[in-house]
Amino acid sequence: MIDPAKAIETASSKAEVEGFTPTGWELEADDNKQTYTIEFEKNDSDIDIKLDATTGEVIEIED
């Protein structure tokens, strides 16, 4: 499993969150797969990026 700091670094590199600040993260088990959800905020907007906790691959970007 990747380190939370690595998950935040990976999520922060996505163009969708340019200018946003990471404000938190959560580790979950979803469909027998562990995932990180990294939360970003800017003004009144927020974006969540879900990553595979084992590979670091981005699964979903929710705004």
PDBQT receptor file of N, H, CA, C and O in Angstrom, charges set to zero:
ATOM      1  N   MET A   1       0.848  -1.177   0.000  1.00  0.00    +0.000 N 
ATOM      2  CA  MET A   1       0.000   0.000   0.000  1.00  0.00    +0.000 C 
ATOM      3  C   MET A   1       0.897   1.244   0.000  1.00  0.00    +0.000 C 
ATOM      4  O   MET A   1       1.912   1.291   0.695  1.00  0.00    +0.000 OA
ATOM      5  N   ILE A   2       0.504   2.249  -0.790  1.00  0.00    +0.000 N 
ATOM      6  H   ILE A   2      -0.321   2.211  -1.355  1.00  0.00    +0.000 HD
ATOM      7  CA  ILE A   2       1.307   3.467  -0.848  1.00  0.00    +0.000 C 
ATOM      8  C   ILE A   2       1.051   4.336   0.385  1.00  0.00    +0.000 C 
ATOM      9  O   ILE A   2       0.001   4.242   1.022  1.00  0.00    +0.000 OA
ATOM     10  N   ASP A   3       2.010   5.161   0.698  1.00  0.00    +0.000 N 
ATOM     11  H   ASP A   3       2.862   5.236   0.181  1.00  0.00    +0.000 HD
ATOM     12  CA  ASP A   3       1.936   6.073   1.832  1.00  0.00    +0.000 C 
ATOM     13  C   ASP A   3       0.926   7.189   1.539  1.00  0.00    +0.000 C 
ATOM     14  O   ASP A   3       0.796   7.604   0.388  1.00  0.00    +0.000 OA
ATOM     15  N   PRO A   4       0.208   7.682   2.556  1.00  0.00    +0.000 N 
ATOM     16  CA  PRO A   4      -0.748   8.782   2.322  1.00  0.00    +0.000 C 
ATOM     17  C   PRO A   4      -0.095  10.001   1.678  1.00  0.00    +0.000 C 
ATOM     18  O   PRO A   4      -0.714  10.658   0.842  1.00  0.00    +0.000 OA
ATOM     19  N   ALA A   5       1.147  10.313   2.054  1.00  0.00    +0.000 N 
ATOM     20  H   ALA A   5       1.650   9.779   2.734  1.00  0.00    +0.000 HD
ATOM     21  CA  ALA A   5       1.834  11.460   1.462  1.00  0.00    +0.000 C 
ATOM     22  C   ALA A   5       2.031  11.267  -0.042  1.00  0.00    +0.000 C 
ATOM     23  O   ALA A   5       1.915  12.224  -0.808  1.00  0.00    +0.000 OA
ATOM     24  N   LYS A   6       2.325  10.047  -0.465  1.00  0.00    +0.000 N 
ATOM     25  H   LYS A   6       2.419   9.270   0.157  1.00  0.00    +0.000 HD
ATOM     26  CA  LYS A   6       2.483   9.741  -1.889  1.00  0.00    +0.000 C 
ATOM     27  C   LYS A   6       1.140   9.874  -2.612  1.00  0.00    +0.000 C 
ATOM     28  O   LYS A   6       1.086  10.356  -3.743  1.00  0.00    +0.000 OA
ATOM     29  N   ALA A   7       0.060   9.446  -1.957  1.00  0.00    +0.000 N 
ATOM     30  H   ALA A   7       0.103   9.054  -1.038  1.00  0.00    +0.000 HD
ATOM     31  CA  ALA A   7      -1.284   9.574  -2.544  1.00  0.00    +0.000 C 
ATOM     32  C   ALA A   7      -1.635  11.045  -2.746  1.00  0.00    +0.000 C 
ATOM     33  O   ALA A   7      -2.188  11.415  -3.782  1.00  0.00    +0.000 OA
ATOM     34  N   ILE A   8      -1.320  11.878  -1.768  1.00  0.00    +0.000 N 
ATOM     35  H   ILE A   8      -0.871  11.577  -0.926  1.00  0.00    +0.000 HD
ATOM     36  CA  ILE A   8      -1.588  13.312  -1.881  1.00  0.00    +0.000 C 
ATOM     37  C   ILE A   8      -0.747  13.916  -3.000  1.00  0.00    +0.000 C 
ATOM     38  O   ILE A   8      -1.239  14.734  -3.777  1.00  0.00    +0.000 OA
ATOM     39  N   GLU A   9       0.515  13.515  -3.083  1.00  0.00    +0.000 N 
ATOM     40  H   GLU A   9       0.915  12.851  -2.451  1.00  0.00    +0.000 HD
ATOM     41  CA  GLU A   9       1.405  14.012  -4.141  1.00  0.00    +0.000 C 
ATOM     42  C   GLU A   9       0.876  13.639  -5.529  1.00  0.00    +0.000 C 
ATOM     43  O   GLU A   9       0.868  14.470  -6.437  1.00  0.00    +0.000 OA
ATOM     44  N   THR A  10       0.439  12.401  -5.687  1.00  0.00    +0.000 N 
ATOM     45  H   THR A  10       0.445  11.726  -4.949  1.00  0.00    +0.000 HD
ATOM     46  CA  THR A  10      -0.095  11.930  -6.965  1.00  0.00    +0.000 C 
ATOM     47  C   THR A  10      -1.362  12.709  -7.337  1.00  0.00    +0.000 C 
ATOM     48  O   THR A  10      -1.501  13.184  -8.464  1.00  0.00    +0.000 OA
ATOM     49  N   ALA A  11      -2.273  12.831  -6.381  1.00  0.00    +0.000 N 
ATOM     50  H   ALA A  11      -2.160  12.445  -5.465  1.00  0.00    +0.000 HD
ATOM     51  CA  ALA A  11      -3.521  13.550  -6.642  1.00  0.00    +0.000 C 
ATOM     52  C   ALA A  11      -3.263  15.024  -6.951  1.00  0.00    +0.000 C 
ATOM     53  O   ALA A  11      -3.937  15.609  -7.798  1.00  0.00    +0.000 OA
ATOM     54  N   SER A  12      -2.289  15.624  -6.265  1.00  0.00    +0.000 N 
ATOM     55  H   SER A  12      -1.741  15.149  -5.576  1.00  0.00    +0.000 HD
ATOM     56  CA  SER A  12      -1.980  17.038  -6.453  1.00  0.00    +0.000 C 
ATOM     57  C   SER A  12      -1.400  17.334  -7.828  1.00  0.00    +0.000 C 
ATOM     58  O   SER A  12      -1.413  18.481  -8.273  1.00  0.00    +0.000 OA
ATOM     59  N   SER A  13      -0.893  16.313  -8.500  1.00  0.00    +0.000 N 
ATOM     60  H   SER A  13      -0.882  15.381  -8.138  1.00  0.00    +0.000 HD
ATOM     61  CA  SER A  13      -0.289  16.514  -9.818  1.00  0.00    +0.000 C 
ATOM     62  C   SER A  13      -1.325  16.590 -10.940  1.00  0.00    +0.000 C 
ATOM     63  O   SER A  13      -0.980  16.904 -12.079  1.00  0.00    +0.000 OA
ATOM     64  N   LYS A  14      -2.582  16.308 -10.631  1.00  0.00    +0.000 N 
ATOM     65  H   LYS A  14      -2.863  16.053  -9.706  1.00  0.00    +0.000 HD
ATOM     66  CA  LYS A  14      -3.634  16.329 -11.646  1.00  0.00    +0.000 C 
ATOM     67  C   LYS A  14      -4.018  17.766 -12.004  1.00  0.00    +0.000 C 
ATOM     68  O   LYS A  14      -4.130  18.621 -11.125  1.00  0.00    +0.000 OA
ATOM     69  N   ALA A  15      -4.218  18.026 -13.292  1.00  0.00    +0.000 N 
ATOM     70  H   ALA A  15      -4.126  17.332 -14.007  1.00  0.00    +0.000 HD
ATOM     71  CA  ALA A  15      -4.560  19.371 -13.775  1.00  0.00    +0.000 C 
ATOM     72  C   ALA A  15      -5.868  19.875 -13.172  1.00  0.00    +0.000 C 
ATOM     73  O   ALA A  15      -6.037  21.079 -12.977  1.00  0.00    +0.000 OA
ATOM     74  N   GLU A  16      -6.786  18.970 -12.876  1.00  0.00    +0.000 N 
ATOM     75  H   GLU A  16      -6.649  17.992 -13.034  1.00  0.00    +0.000 HD
ATOM     76  CA  GLU A  16      -8.105  19.361 -12.349  1.00  0.00    +0.000 C 
ATOM     77  C   GLU A  16      -8.017  20.081 -11.006  1.00  0.00    +0.000 C 
ATOM     78  O   GLU A  16      -8.935  20.819 -10.649  1.00  0.00    +0.000 OA
ATOM     79  N   VAL A  17      -6.936  19.884 -10.257  1.00  0.00    +0.000 N 
ATOM     80  H   VAL A  17      -6.190  19.285 -10.547  1.00  0.00    +0.000 HD
ATOM     81  CA  VAL A  17      -6.820  20.511  -8.934  1.00  0.00    +0.000 C 
ATOM     82  C   VAL A  17      -5.751  21.598  -8.890  1.00  0.00    +0.000 C 
ATOM     83  O   VAL A  17      -5.320  22.002  -7.810  1.00  0.00    +0.000 OA
ATOM     84  N   GLU A  18      -5.324  22.073 -10.057  1.00  0.00    +0.000 N 
ATOM     85  H   GLU A  18      -5.674  21.745 -10.935  1.00  0.00    +0.000 HD
ATOM     86  CA  GLU A  18      -4.349  23.155 -10.086  1.00  0.00    +0.000 C 
ATOM     87  C   GLU A  18      -4.935  24.378  -9.387  1.00  0.00    +0.000 C 
ATOM     88  O   GLU A  18      -6.038  24.816  -9.712  1.00  0.00    +0.000 OA
ATOM     89  N   GLY A  19      -4.196  24.924  -8.432  1.00  0.00    +0.000 N 
ATOM     90  H   GLY A  19      -3.300  24.568  -8.168  1.00  0.00    +0.000 HD
ATOM     91  CA  GLY A  19      -4.669  26.071  -7.670  1.00  0.00    +0.000 C 
ATOM     92  C   GLY A  19      -5.473  25.693  -6.435  1.00  0.00    +0.000 C 
ATOM     93  O   GLY A  19      -5.797  26.559  -5.622  1.00  0.00    +0.000 OA
ATOM     94  N   PHE A  20      -5.800  24.411  -6.279  1.00  0.00    +0.000 N 
ATOM     95  H   PHE A  20      -5.537  23.707  -6.938  1.00  0.00    +0.000 HD
ATOM     96  CA  PHE A  20      -6.533  23.921  -5.108  1.00  0.00    +0.000 C 
ATOM     97  C   PHE A  20      -5.543  23.484  -4.026  1.00  0.00    +0.000 C 
ATOM     98  O   PHE A  20      -4.384  23.189  -4.318  1.00  0.00    +0.000 OA
ATOM     99  N   THR A  21      -6.005  23.445  -2.789  1.00  0.00    +0.000 N 
ATOM    100  H   THR A  21      -6.947  23.684  -2.551  1.00  0.00    +0.000 HD
ATOM    101  CA  THR A  21      -5.191  23.024  -1.662  1.00  0.00    +0.000 C 
ATOM    102  C   THR A  21      -5.733  21.718  -1.105  1.00  0.00    +0.000 C 
ATOM    103  O   THR A  21      -6.935  21.602  -0.870  1.00  0.00    +0.000 OA
ATOM    104  N   PRO A  22      -4.852  20.713  -0.887  1.00  0.00    +0.000 N 
ATOM    105  CA  PRO A  22      -5.338  19.480  -0.261  1.00  0.00    +0.000 C 
ATOM    106  C   PRO A  22      -5.718  19.765   1.194  1.00  0.00    +0.000 C 
ATOM    107  O   PRO A  22      -4.945  20.373   1.934  1.00  0.00    +0.000 OA
ATOM    108  N   THR A  23      -6.905  19.325   1.597  1.00  0.00    +0.000 N 
ATOM    109  H   THR A  23      -7.533  18.831   0.996  1.00  0.00    +0.000 HD
ATOM    110  CA  THR A  23      -7.393  19.626   2.948  1.00  0.00    +0.000 C 
ATOM    111  C   THR A  23      -7.602  18.377   3.797  1.00  0.00    +0.000 C 
ATOM    112  O   THR A  23      -7.848  18.487   4.998  1.00  0.00    +0.000 OA
ATOM    113  N   GLY A  24      -7.509  17.194   3.195  1.00  0.00    +0.000 N 
ATOM    114  H   GLY A  24      -7.309  17.105   2.220  1.00  0.00    +0.000 HD
ATOM    115  CA  GLY A  24      -7.677  15.980   3.977  1.00  0.00    +0.000 C 
ATOM    116  C   GLY A  24      -7.647  14.755   3.105  1.00  0.00    +0.000 C 
ATOM    117  O   GLY A  24      -7.686  14.839   1.877  1.00  0.00    +0.000 OA
ATOM    118  N   TRP A  25      -7.578  13.602   3.765  1.00  0.00    +0.000 N 
ATOM    119  H   TRP A  25      -7.546  13.534   4.762  1.00  0.00    +0.000 HD
ATOM    120  CA  TRP A  25      -7.601  12.343   3.039  1.00  0.00    +0.000 C 
ATOM    121  C   TRP A  25      -8.299  11.292   3.886  1.00  0.00    +0.000 C 
ATOM    122  O   TRP A  25      -8.411  11.424   5.105  1.00  0.00    +0.000 OA
ATOM    123  N   GLU A  26      -8.763  10.254   3.219  1.00  0.00    +0.000 N 
ATOM    124  H   GLU A  26      -8.672  10.147   2.229  1.00  0.00    +0.000 HD
ATOM    125  CA  GLU A  26      -9.462   9.163   3.892  1.00  0.00    +0.000 C 
ATOM    126  C   GLU A  26      -9.068   7.857   3.206  1.00  0.00    +0.000 C 
ATOM    127  O   GLU A  26      -8.976   7.798   1.980  1.00  0.00    +0.000 OA
ATOM    128  N   LEU A  27      -8.840   6.820   3.995  1.00  0.00    +0.000 N 
ATOM    129  H   LEU A  27      -8.915   6.868   4.991  1.00  0.00    +0.000 HD
ATOM    130  CA  LEU A  27      -8.563   5.488   3.475  1.00  0.00    +0.000 C 
ATOM    131  C   LEU A  27      -9.809   4.651   3.673  1.00  0.00    +0.000 C 
ATOM    132  O   LEU A  27     -10.325   4.554   4.787  1.00  0.00    +0.000 OA
ATOM    133  N   GLU A  28     -10.300   4.040   2.594  1.00  0.00    +0.000 N 
ATOM    134  H   GLU A  28      -9.881   4.118   1.689  1.00  0.00    +0.000 HD
ATOM    135  CA  GLU A  28     -11.537   3.267   2.653  1.00  0.00    +0.000 C 
ATOM    136  C   GLU A  28     -11.354   1.908   1.989  1.00  0.00    +0.000 C 
ATOM    137  O   GLU A  28     -10.462   1.723   1.161  1.00  0.00    +0.000 OA
ATOM    138  N   ALA A  29     -12.203   0.967   2.360  1.00  0.00    +0.000 N 
ATOM    139  H   ALA A  29     -12.927   1.117   3.033  1.00  0.00    +0.000 HD
ATOM    140  CA  ALA A  29     -12.313  -0.299   1.641  1.00  0.00    +0.000 C 
ATOM    141  C   ALA A  29     -13.603  -0.226   0.837  1.00  0.00    +0.000 C 
ATOM    142  O   ALA A  29     -14.691  -0.128   1.404  1.00  0.00    +0.000 OA
ATOM    143  N   ASP A  30     -13.480  -0.275  -0.485  1.00  0.00    +0.000 N 
ATOM    144  H   ASP A  30     -12.596  -0.355  -0.946  1.00  0.00    +0.000 HD
ATOM    145  CA  ASP A  30     -14.610  -0.114  -1.384  1.00  0.00    +0.000 C 
ATOM    146  C   ASP A  30     -14.608  -1.284  -2.351  1.00  0.00    +0.000 C 
ATOM    147  O   ASP A  30     -13.674  -1.423  -3.140  1.00  0.00    +0.000 OA
ATOM    148  N   ASP A  31     -15.631  -2.129  -2.308  1.00  0.00    +0.000 N 
ATOM    149  H   ASP A  31     -16.390  -2.016  -1.667  1.00  0.00    +0.000 HD
ATOM    150  CA  ASP A  31     -15.697  -3.320  -3.165  1.00  0.00    +0.000 C 
ATOM    151  C   ASP A  31     -14.446  -4.183  -3.015  1.00  0.00    +0.000 C 
ATOM    152  O   ASP A  31     -13.864  -4.624  -4.006  1.00  0.00    +0.000 OA
ATOM    153  N   ASN A  32     -14.039  -4.420  -1.767  1.00  0.00    +0.000 N 
ATOM    154  H   ASN A  32     -14.512  -4.062  -0.962  1.00  0.00    +0.000 HD
ATOM    155  CA  ASN A  32     -12.859  -5.227  -1.445  1.00  0.00    +0.000 C 
ATOM    156  C   ASN A  32     -11.559  -4.643  -1.993  1.00  0.00    +0.000 C 
ATOM    157  O   ASN A  32     -10.578  -5.368  -2.162  1.00  0.00    +0.000 OA
ATOM    158  N   LYS A  33     -11.543  -3.354  -2.269  1.00  0.00    +0.000 N 
ATOM    159  H   LYS A  33     -12.339  -2.765  -2.132  1.00  0.00    +0.000 HD
ATOM    160  CA  LYS A  33     -10.343  -2.667  -2.755  1.00  0.00    +0.000 C 
ATOM    161  C   LYS A  33     -10.110  -1.462  -1.859  1.00  0.00    +0.000 C 
ATOM    162  O   LYS A  33     -11.037  -0.699  -1.585  1.00  0.00    +0.000 OA
ATOM    163  N   GLN A  34      -8.869  -1.286  -1.399  1.00  0.00    +0.000 N 
ATOM    164  H   GLN A  34      -8.116  -1.906  -1.621  1.00  0.00    +0.000 HD
ATOM    165  CA  GLN A  34      -8.559  -0.137  -0.557  1.00  0.00    +0.000 C 
ATOM    166  C   GLN A  34      -8.284   1.067  -1.441  1.00  0.00    +0.000 C 
ATOM    167  O   GLN A  34      -7.540   0.986  -2.418  1.00  0.00    +0.000 OA
ATOM    168  N   THR A  35      -8.904   2.192  -1.073  1.00  0.00    +0.000 N 
ATOM    169  H   THR A  35      -9.508   2.257  -0.278  1.00  0.00    +0.000 HD
ATOM    170  CA  THR A  35      -8.750   3.421  -1.841  1.00  0.00    +0.000 C 
ATOM    171  C   THR A  35      -8.503   4.608  -0.917  1.00  0.00    +0.000 C 
ATOM    172  O   THR A  35      -8.963   4.642   0.225  1.00  0.00    +0.000 OA
ATOM    173  N   TYR A  36      -7.770   5.571  -1.439  1.00  0.00    +0.000 N 
ATOM    174  H   TYR A  36      -7.397   5.543  -2.367  1.00  0.00    +0.000 HD
ATOM    175  CA  TYR A  36      -7.622   6.862  -0.783  1.00  0.00    +0.000 C 
ATOM    176  C   TYR A  36      -8.543   7.845  -1.480  1.00  0.00    +0.000 C 
ATOM    177  O   TYR A  36      -8.663   7.828  -2.705  1.00  0.00    +0.000 OA
ATOM    178  N   THR A  37      -9.195   8.705  -0.703  1.00  0.00    +0.000 N 
ATOM    179  H   THR A  37      -9.097   8.720   0.292  1.00  0.00    +0.000 HD
ATOM    180  CA  THR A  37      -9.895   9.847  -1.249  1.00  0.00    +0.000 C 
ATOM    181  C   THR A  37      -9.185  11.084  -0.719  1.00  0.00    +0.000 C 
ATOM    182  O   THR A  37      -9.127  11.317   0.489  1.00  0.00    +0.000 OA
ATOM    183  N   ILE A  38      -8.651  11.866  -1.637  1.00  0.00    +0.000 N 
ATOM    184  H   ILE A  38      -8.698  11.676  -2.618  1.00  0.00    +0.000 HD
ATOM    185  CA  ILE A  38      -7.937  13.093  -1.282  1.00  0.00    +0.000 C 
ATOM    186  C   ILE A  38      -8.873  14.260  -1.575  1.00  0.00    +0.000 C 
ATOM    187  O   ILE A  38      -9.407  14.380  -2.678  1.00  0.00    +0.000 OA
ATOM    188  N   GLU A  39      -9.065  15.124  -0.567  1.00  0.00    +0.000 N 
ATOM    189  H   GLU A  39      -8.631  15.026   0.329  1.00  0.00    +0.000 HD
ATOM    190  CA  GLU A  39      -9.982  16.256  -0.688  1.00  0.00    +0.000 C 
ATOM    191  C   GLU A  39      -9.194  17.535  -0.948  1.00  0.00    +0.000 C 
ATOM    192  O   GLU A  39      -8.184  17.798  -0.296  1.00  0.00    +0.000 OA
ATOM    193  N   PHE A  40      -9.669  18.327  -1.910  1.00  0.00    +0.000 N 
ATOM    194  H   PHE A  40     -10.489  18.113  -2.440  1.00  0.00    +0.000 HD
ATOM    195  CA  PHE A  40      -9.056  19.605  -2.262  1.00  0.00    +0.000 C 
ATOM    196  C   PHE A  40     -10.106  20.698  -2.186  1.00  0.00    +0.000 C 
ATOM    197  O   PHE A  40     -11.277  20.472  -2.490  1.00  0.00    +0.000 OA
ATOM    198  N   GLU A  41      -9.673  21.902  -1.774  1.00  0.00    +0.000 N 
ATOM    199  H   GLU A  41      -8.722  22.087  -1.527  1.00  0.00    +0.000 HD
ATOM    200  CA  GLU A  41     -10.584  23.042  -1.715  1.00  0.00    +0.000 C 
ATOM    201  C   GLU A  41      -9.913  24.289  -2.277  1.00  0.00    +0.000 C 
ATOM    202  O   GLU A  41      -8.698  24.465  -2.190  1.00  0.00    +0.000 OA
ATOM    203  N   LYS A  42     -10.755  25.154  -2.863  1.00  0.00    +0.000 N 
ATOM    204  H   LYS A  42     -11.743  25.011  -2.933  1.00  0.00    +0.000 HD
ATOM    205  CA  LYS A  42     -10.328  26.481  -3.328  1.00  0.00    +0.000 C 
ATOM    206  C   LYS A  42     -11.566  27.349  -3.296  1.00  0.00    +0.000 C 
ATOM    207  O   LYS A  42     -12.542  27.082  -3.997  1.00  0.00    +0.000 OA
ATOM    208  N   ASN A  43     -11.523  28.392  -2.478  1.00  0.00    +0.000 N 
ATOM    209  H   ASN A  43     -10.730  28.609  -1.908  1.00  0.00    +0.000 HD
ATOM    210  CA  ASN A  43     -12.676  29.263  -2.280  1.00  0.00    +0.000 C 
ATOM    211  C   ASN A  43     -13.875  28.416  -1.858  1.00  0.00    +0.000 C 
ATOM    212  O   ASN A  43     -13.799  27.731  -0.838  1.00  0.00    +0.000 OA
ATOM    213  N   ASP A  44     -14.968  28.438  -2.601  1.00  0.00    +0.000 N 
ATOM    214  H   ASP A  44     -15.030  28.994  -3.430  1.00  0.00    +0.000 HD
ATOM    215  CA  ASP A  44     -16.143  27.646  -2.245  1.00  0.00    +0.000 C 
ATOM    216  C   ASP A  44     -16.251  26.360  -3.060  1.00  0.00    +0.000 C 
ATOM    217  O   ASP A  44     -17.290  25.701  -3.038  1.00  0.00    +0.000 OA
ATOM    218  N   SER A  45     -15.202  26.001  -3.769  1.00  0.00    +0.000 N 
ATOM    219  H   SER A  45     -14.357  26.537  -3.787  1.00  0.00    +0.000 HD
ATOM    220  CA  SER A  45     -15.209  24.799  -4.608  1.00  0.00    +0.000 C 
ATOM    221  C   SER A  45     -14.428  23.681  -3.930  1.00  0.00    +0.000 C 
ATOM    222  O   SER A  45     -13.476  23.925  -3.188  1.00  0.00    +0.000 OA
ATOM    223  N   ASP A  46     -14.850  22.452  -4.200  1.00  0.00    +0.000 N 
ATOM    224  H   ASP A  46     -15.623  22.254  -4.803  1.00  0.00    +0.000 HD
ATOM    225  CA  ASP A  46     -14.066  21.318  -3.728  1.00  0.00    +0.000 C 
ATOM    226  C   ASP A  46     -14.056  20.204  -4.772  1.00  0.00    +0.000 C 
ATOM    227  O   ASP A  46     -14.993  20.042  -5.554  1.00  0.00    +0.000 OA
ATOM    228  N   ILE A  47     -12.966  19.447  -4.756  1.00  0.00    +0.000 N 
ATOM    229  H   ILE A  47     -12.205  19.578  -4.122  1.00  0.00    +0.000 HD
ATOM    230  CA  ILE A  47     -12.777  18.324  -5.659  1.00  0.00    +0.000 C 
ATOM    231  C   ILE A  47     -12.218  17.167  -4.843  1.00  0.00    +0.000 C 
ATOM    232  O   ILE A  47     -11.327  17.357  -4.015  1.00  0.00    +0.000 OA
ATOM    233  N   ASP A  48     -12.741  15.970  -5.077  1.00  0.00    +0.000 N 
ATOM    234  H   ASP A  48     -13.464  15.815  -5.750  1.00  0.00    +0.000 HD
ATOM    235  CA  ASP A  48     -12.218  14.760  -4.453  1.00  0.00    +0.000 C 
ATOM    236  C   ASP A  48     -11.591  13.889  -5.530  1.00  0.00    +0.000 C 
ATOM    237  O   ASP A  48     -12.168  13.693  -6.600  1.00  0.00    +0.000 OA
ATOM    238  N   ILE A  49     -10.409  13.369  -5.238  1.00  0.00    +0.000 N 
ATOM    239  H   ILE A  49      -9.941  13.527  -4.368  1.00  0.00    +0.000 HD
ATOM    240  CA  ILE A  49      -9.749  12.439  -6.150  1.00  0.00    +0.000 C 
ATOM    241  C   ILE A  49      -9.594  11.115  -5.420  1.00  0.00    +0.000 C 
ATOM    242  O   ILE A  49      -9.032  11.055  -4.326  1.00  0.00    +0.000 OA
ATOM    243  N   LYS A  50     -10.104  10.048  -6.044  1.00  0.00    +0.000 N 
ATOM    244  H   LYS A  50     -10.561  10.097  -6.933  1.00  0.00    +0.000 HD
ATOM    245  CA  LYS A  50     -10.017   8.709  -5.468  1.00  0.00    +0.000 C 
ATOM    246  C   LYS A  50      -8.902   7.948  -6.174  1.00  0.00    +0.000 C 
ATOM    247  O   LYS A  50      -8.845   7.901  -7.403  1.00  0.00    +0.000 OA
ATOM    248  N   LEU A  51      -8.005   7.346  -5.366  1.00  0.00    +0.000 N 
ATOM    249  H   LEU A  51      -8.052   7.384  -4.368  1.00  0.00    +0.000 HD
ATOM    250  CA  LEU A  51      -6.882   6.581  -5.896  1.00  0.00    +0.000 C 
ATOM    251  C   LEU A  51      -6.891   5.164  -5.335  1.00  0.00    +0.000 C 
ATOM    252  O   LEU A  51      -7.355   4.927  -4.219  1.00  0.00    +0.000 OA
ATOM    253  N   ASP A  52      -6.377   4.234  -6.117  1.00  0.00    +0.000 N 
ATOM    254  H   ASP A  52      -6.000   4.426  -7.023  1.00  0.00    +0.000 HD
ATOM    255  CA  ASP A  52      -6.145   2.871  -5.654  1.00  0.00    +0.000 C 
ATOM    256  C   ASP A  52      -5.007   2.938  -4.637  1.00  0.00    +0.000 C 
ATOM    257  O   ASP A  52      -3.924   3.427  -4.959  1.00  0.00    +0.000 OA
ATOM    258  N   ALA A  53      -5.237   2.454  -3.418  1.00  0.00    +0.000 N 
ATOM    259  H   ALA A  53      -6.117   2.057  -3.157  1.00  0.00    +0.000 HD
ATOM    260  CA  ALA A  53      -4.245   2.563  -2.351  1.00  0.00    +0.000 C 
ATOM    261  C   ALA A  53      -3.054   1.631  -2.562  1.00  0.00    +0.000 C 
ATOM    262  O   ALA A  53      -2.021   1.798  -1.913  1.00  0.00    +0.000 OA
ATOM    263  N   THR A  54      -3.179   0.668  -3.446  1.00  0.00    +0.000 N 
ATOM    264  H   THR A  54      -4.017   0.532  -3.973  1.00  0.00    +0.000 HD
ATOM    265  CA  THR A  54      -2.083  -0.251  -3.711  1.00  0.00    +0.000 C 
ATOM    266  C   THR A  54      -1.192   0.244  -4.843  1.00  0.00    +0.000 C 
ATOM    267  O   THR A  54       0.033   0.202  -4.738  1.00  0.00    +0.000 OA
ATOM    268  N   THR A  55      -1.805   0.710  -5.922  1.00  0.00    +0.000 N 
ATOM    269  H   THR A  55      -2.801   0.744  -6.008  1.00  0.00    +0.000 HD
ATOM    270  CA  THR A  55      -1.047   1.100  -7.119  1.00  0.00    +0.000 C 
ATOM    271  C   THR A  55      -0.823   2.599  -7.232  1.00  0.00    +0.000 C 
ATOM    272  O   THR A  55       0.115   3.029  -7.904  1.00  0.00    +0.000 OA
ATOM    273  N   GLY A  56      -1.664   3.409  -6.588  1.00  0.00    +0.000 N 
ATOM    274  H   GLY A  56      -2.425   3.060  -6.041  1.00  0.00    +0.000 HD
ATOM    275  CA  GLY A  56      -1.604   4.852  -6.718  1.00  0.00    +0.000 C 
ATOM    276  C   GLY A  56      -2.316   5.374  -7.950  1.00  0.00    +0.000 C 
ATOM    277  O   GLY A  56      -2.286   6.572  -8.229  1.00  0.00    +0.000 OA
ATOM    278  N   GLU A  57      -2.957   4.479  -8.689  1.00  0.00    +0.000 N 
ATOM    279  H   GLU A  57      -2.982   3.505  -8.462  1.00  0.00    +0.000 HD
ATOM    280  CA  GLU A  57      -3.672   4.861  -9.905  1.00  0.00    +0.000 C 
ATOM    281  C   GLU A  57      -4.922   5.662  -9.560  1.00  0.00    +0.000 C 
ATOM    282  O   GLU A  57      -5.657   5.305  -8.640  1.00  0.00    +0.000 OA
ATOM    283  N   VAL A  58      -5.164   6.749 -10.303  1.00  0.00    +0.000 N 
ATOM    284  H   VAL A  58      -4.566   7.039 -11.051  1.00  0.00    +0.000 HD
ATOM    285  CA  VAL A  58      -6.365   7.557 -10.106  1.00  0.00    +0.000 C 
ATOM    286  C   VAL A  58      -7.563   6.786 -10.635  1.00  0.00    +0.000 C 
ATOM    287  O   VAL A  58      -7.572   6.350 -11.786  1.00  0.00    +0.000 OA
ATOM    288  N   ILE A  59      -8.576   6.620  -9.789  1.00  0.00    +0.000 N 
ATOM    289  H   ILE A  59      -8.568   6.974  -8.854  1.00  0.00    +0.000 HD
ATOM    290  CA  ILE A  59      -9.786   5.888 -10.154  1.00  0.00    +0.000 C 
ATOM    291  C   ILE A  59     -10.890   6.835 -10.591  1.00  0.00    +0.000 C 
ATOM    292  O   ILE A  59     -11.607   6.574 -11.557  1.00  0.00    +0.000 OA
ATOM    293  N   GLU A  60     -11.016   7.957  -9.854  1.00  0.00    +0.000 N 
ATOM    294  H   GLU A  60     -10.433   8.169  -9.070  1.00  0.00    +0.000 HD
ATOM    295  CA  GLU A  60     -12.147   8.848 -10.106  1.00  0.00    +0.000 C 
ATOM    296  C   GLU A  60     -11.807  10.253  -9.624  1.00  0.00    +0.000 C 
ATOM    297  O   GLU A  60     -11.107  10.430  -8.627  1.00  0.00    +0.000 OA
ATOM    298  N   ILE A  61     -12.319  11.254 -10.355  1.00  0.00    +0.000 N 
ATOM    299  H   ILE A  61     -12.887  11.110 -11.165  1.00  0.00    +0.000 HD
ATOM    300  CA  ILE A  61     -12.212  12.652  -9.957  1.00  0.00    +0.000 C 
ATOM    301  C   ILE A  61     -13.625  13.205  -9.872  1.00  0.00    +0.000 C 
ATOM    302  O   ILE A  61     -14.355  13.232 -10.863  1.00  0.00    +0.000 OA
ATOM    303  N   GLU A  62     -14.005  13.651  -8.662  1.00  0.00    +0.000 N 
ATOM    304  H   GLU A  62     -13.412  13.628  -7.857  1.00  0.00    +0.000 HD
ATOM    305  CA  GLU A  62     -15.360  14.167  -8.427  1.00  0.00    +0.000 C 
ATOM    306  C   GLU A  62     -15.281  15.644  -8.078  1.00  0.00    +0.000 C 
ATOM    307  O   GLU A  62     -14.521  16.049  -7.197  1.00  0.00    +0.000 OA
ATOM    308  N   ASP A  63     -16.083  16.452  -8.787  1.00  0.00    +0.000 N 
ATOM    309  H   ASP A  63     -16.700  16.124  -9.503  1.00  0.00    +0.000 HD
ATOM    310  CA  ASP A  63     -16.128  17.880  -8.404  1.00  0.00    +0.000 C 
ATOM    311  C   ASP A  63     -17.527  18.279  -8.047  1.00  0.00    +0.000 C 
ATOM    312  O   ASP A  63     -17.770  19.435  -7.699  1.00  0.00    +0.000 OA
TER     313      ASP A  63
